[in-house]
Amino acid sequence: MIQRNLIECTIDISQPLPELAAVISAVLATRPDVDARIELLHALEDQITTALLALEGGEEDDE
């Protein structure tokens, strides 16, 4: 048997920023250790940076 802890979210895509912020807050609340929360936020920052670089690099191709 695999034990899993899940958070199911329904996100209103007409308001993506507050919705994503709420999801991030909910996930962070599951991490009692401050260092674990910091590590998670840094990993998320890396993913966001990668996505931004890909989008910004792709803009030149669109022009």
C-alpha positions in Angstrom: 0.0 0.0 0.0 1.2 3.5 -0.8 0.3 6.3 1.6 -0.2 9.6 -0.1 -1.0 13.0 1.2 -2.9 15.0 -1.4 -4.3 18.5 -1.8 -6.9 18.8 -4.5 -7.4 22.2 -5.9 -9.8 23.8 -8.3 -8.3 26.9 -9.8 -10.3 29.8 -11.2 -8.1 30.6 -14.2 -9.8 34.0 -14.6 -7.8 35.0 -11.4 -4.6 33.0 -11.8 -2.3 35.0 -9.4 -4.4 34.8 -6.2 -5.4 31.2 -7.0 -1.8 30.1 -7.5 -0.7 32.0 -4.4 -3.4 30.2 -2.4 -2.2 26.8 -3.7 1.4 27.7 -2.8 0.3 28.8 0.7 -1.6 25.5 1.2 1.4 23.4 0.2 3.8 25.4 2.4 1.4 24.9 5.3 2.1 21.2 5.1 5.8 21.8 5.7 6.3 22.5 9.4 10.1 23.0 9.0 11.1 26.5 7.9 14.1 25.2 6.0 11.8 22.8 4.1 9.5 25.7 3.1 12.5 27.8 2.0 13.9 24.9 0.0 10.5 24.4 -1.7 10.2 28.1 -2.5 13.7 28.1 -4.0 12.9 25.1 -6.2 9.7 26.8 -7.3 11.7 30.0 -8.1 14.0 27.9 -10.3 11.1 26.4 -12.2 9.6 29.9 -12.7 12.9 31.3 -13.9 13.3 28.4 -16.4 9.7 29.1 -17.7 10.4 32.8 -18.0 13.6 32.3 -19.9 11.9 29.9 -22.3 9.1 32.4 -22.9 11.3 35.4 -23.2 13.7 33.5 -25.5 10.7 32.5 -27.6 9.5 36.0 -28.1 12.3 36.8 -30.5 11.1 33.9 -32.7 7.5 35.3 -32.7 8.6 38.7 -34.1 
